[in-house]
Amino acid sequence: MKALIIAQHEFKTLFLSPLAWSLLGVLQFIFAYLFLTQIENFMRVQPQLAFIEHAPSLTDIIVPPLFGNAGIILLLLCPILTMSVICQERRTKTFALLLSAPLSSTDIIVGKYLGISFLLMVITSGISLMPLSLALSGTIDLGKLVCNDLALSLLVGAFAAVGVFCSTLAPHPVLAAILSFSFLLLLWIMDWSTALKDQGNEVIKYLSLVRHFQNLQTGLIHSADLGYFLLFIASFLWLSIRCLDYQRLQK
């Protein structure tokens, strides 16, 4: 319950800030442009698709590329949104007050993570409404759309977990953003080395964020992909809690 109160306060603080509204406006403009670009691509290739057996559908051409590009853009955005989660408390000199409050480290970390996640869910919901609007005049594979929405939600949840941890660890918001972005970028490009034929290749494949994200985008939900994201998020939240516990002992 305490975590939900913190989450509500964090969400209101983020959502009512000029930065959040500016980012939401810019993001919706970018996503709308990408969406319209995919529609234009579909209209251009539609005459050729009529002669292709098992041709890709409207959903295949529009939805996965849109959500894939959204994942890359949100990788750049999440470190900015999460960099001040804990660091801001240090800058405003309220960090000691926060640690001395009758709140456990779990309440603080989970509450702040949920607050960030609620804002990110607003963003992903706006993305989902764009292809869903095509159902008014065409046929959309709702199952694949839901899978892509789930994949993006889990992906940004993982981004937020890393961002919260880096904000807990770093002494300054800019450093937290740099650490968060660097680590997420490493996990994103890790899949590029899978062409190497060595024993560690399978480990790299499993650790790659983009591979599990793309697996869910295909419309097939595997427990291995869901388990990866849930374990990833839980691990970084646990690290954040332990880090905050240590800082509390130092005070």
Buried (B, 14 or more C-beta within 10 A) or exposed (E): EBBEEBBBEBBEBBBEEEEBEEBBEEBBEEBEEBBEBBBEEBEEEEEEEEEEEEEEBBBBBBBBBBBBBBBEBBBEBBBBBBBBBBBBBBEEEEBEEBBEEEBBBBBBBBBBBBBBBBBBBBBBEBBBEBBBEBEEEEEBBEEBBEBBBBBBBBBBBBBBBBBBBBBBBBEBBEBBBBBBBEBBBEBBEBBEEEEEEEEEEEEBBEBBBBBBBBBBBBBEBEEEBBEBBBEBBEBBBBBBBBBBBEBBEEE
